């Protein structure tokens, strides 16, 4: 179900597919879209969340991808 009162800014998932494969998914709102979506007084915090989320979660995403691939 889609919640129209929420928007995904940054997400990281580890999924098990129907084929019994483990995959990772990392997605985030593009920072260049923030100015067109959010009020001016919220833009700095949203951009900070995106930058920090990318910094922290991209490393985790890469780590799990390497681990999964090494076990195949």
C-alpha positions as CSV (number, residue, x, y, z in Angstrom):
1,X,0.0,0.0,0.0
2,X,1.3,3.5,-0.9
3,X,1.2,6.1,1.8
4,X,0.7,9.5,0.2
5,X,1.6,11.2,3.4
6,X,5.2,9.9,3.3
7,X,8.1,10.2,0.9
8,X,11.3,8.1,0.9
9,X,14.4,10.2,1.3
10,X,17.0,7.4,1.8
11,X,16.5,3.7,2.0
12,X,18.6,0.6,2.3
13,X,17.2,-2.9,2.0
14,X,18.5,-6.5,2.1
15,X,16.0,-8.6,0.2
16,X,15.4,-12.3,-0.4
17,X,14.0,-12.9,-3.9
18,X,11.6,-15.6,-4.9
19,X,14.6,-17.4,-6.5
20,X,16.2,-17.5,-3.0
21,X,18.8,-14.9,-3.9
22,X,19.9,-12.2,-1.5
23,X,20.1,-8.7,-3.0
24,X,20.7,-5.3,-1.7
25,X,18.9,-2.1,-2.7
26,X,20.1,1.4,-1.9
27,X,18.1,4.4,-3.1
28,X,17.8,8.1,-2.3
29,X,16.2,11.3,-3.5
30,X,18.6,13.2,-5.7
31,X,19.9,16.2,-3.9
32,X,19.4,18.5,-6.9
33,X,15.6,17.8,-6.6
34,X,15.4,19.2,-3.0
35,X,14.9,22.8,-3.9
36,X,12.0,22.1,-6.1
37,X,10.2,19.9,-3.6
38,X,10.8,21.3,0.0
39,X,10.2,24.7,1.6
40,X,13.2,26.9,1.8
41,X,13.5,26.5,5.6
42,X,13.7,22.7,5.4
43,X,16.2,22.3,2.5
44,X,19.4,22.4,4.5
45,X,18.4,19.6,6.8
46,X,17.0,17.5,4.0
47,X,20.3,17.9,2.0
48,X,22.3,17.1,5.1
49,X,20.2,13.9,5.6
50,X,20.8,12.9,2.0
51,X,24.6,13.6,2.1
52,X,25.1,11.7,5.4
53,X,22.8,8.9,4.3
54,X,24.7,8.5,1.1
55,X,28.1,8.5,3.0
56,X,27.0,6.0,5.6
57,X,24.8,3.7,3.6
58,X,26.7,3.4,0.4
59,X,29.6,1.9,2.3
60,X,27.2,-0.6,4.0
61,X,25.6,-1.4,0.6
62,X,29.1,-2.0,-1.0
63,X,30.1,-4.2,2.0
64,X,27.1,-6.5,1.7
65,X,27.4,-6.7,-2.1
66,X,31.0,-7.8,-1.7
67,X,30.1,-10.3,0.9
68,X,27.2,-11.8,-1.1
69,X,29.3,-12.1,-4.2
70,X,32.1,-13.8,-2.4
71,X,29.8,-16.4,-1.1
72,X,28.3,-17.3,-4.5
